[in-house]
């Protein structure tokens, strides 16, 4: 008769969290220059 382990923890491992944070950082690194460019264009248009 096999017994199930009682102390099975639920959650994420440190590696999984680091991978998700790295993916989010890469996405921000690609989109931030575009977003800053849009903000600059908006300020120029409003100032005219």
FIRO-874236 format. One record per residue (C-alpha): residue number from 1; residue in one letter; x, y, z. Coordinates in steps of 0.02 Angstrom, whole numbers, always signed. Layout:
{NUM 'A' {X Y Z}}
...
END
This chain:
{1 'X' {+0 +0 +0}}
{2 'X' {+75 +166 -56}}
{3 'X' {+54 +319 +53}}
{4 'X' {+43 +494 -18}}
{5 'X' {+165 +620 +55}}
{6 'X' {+77 +738 +176}}
{7 'X' {+204 +879 +165}}
{8 'X' {+184 +918 -19}}
{9 'X' {+211 +1105 -36}}
{10 'X' {+125 +1210 -166}}
{11 'X' {+202 +1362 -249}}
{12 'X' {+337 +1419 -366}}
{13 'X' {+521 +1378 -360}}
{14 'X' {+651 +1515 -358}}
{15 'X' {+705 +1470 -536}}
{16 'X' {+528 +1491 -601}}
{17 'X' {+512 +1662 -520}}
{18 'X' {+680 +1718 -590}}
{19 'X' {+631 +1662 -765}}
{20 'X' {+466 +1757 -758}}
{21 'X' {+552 +1914 -693}}
{22 'X' {+683 +1901 -832}}
{23 'X' {+548 +1884 -966}}
{24 'X' {+455 +2035 -899}}
{25 'X' {+617 +2136 -894}}
{26 'X' {+656 +2092 -1075}}
{27 'X' {+480 +2144 -1128}}
{28 'X' {+499 +2310 -1037}}
{29 'X' {+670 +2338 -1115}}
{30 'X' {+594 +2323 -1289}}
{31 'X' {+438 +2427 -1257}}
{32 'X' {+508 +2568 -1149}}
{33 'X' {+599 +2664 -1288}}
{34 'X' {+441 +2662 -1394}}
{35 'X' {+336 +2722 -1249}}
{36 'X' {+458 +2862 -1209}}
{37 'X' {+456 +2913 -1393}}
{38 'X' {+266 +2926 -1390}}
{39 'X' {+272 +3034 -1235}}
{40 'X' {+400 +3150 -1318}}
{41 'X' {+292 +3168 -1474}}
{42 'X' {+140 +3206 -1369}}
{43 'X' {+229 +3346 -1276}}
{44 'X' {+288 +3423 -1440}}
{45 'X' {+112 +3419 -1510}}
{46 'X' {+35 +3497 -1355}}
{47 'X' {+167 +3635 -1349}}
{48 'X' {+130 +3692 -1527}}
END
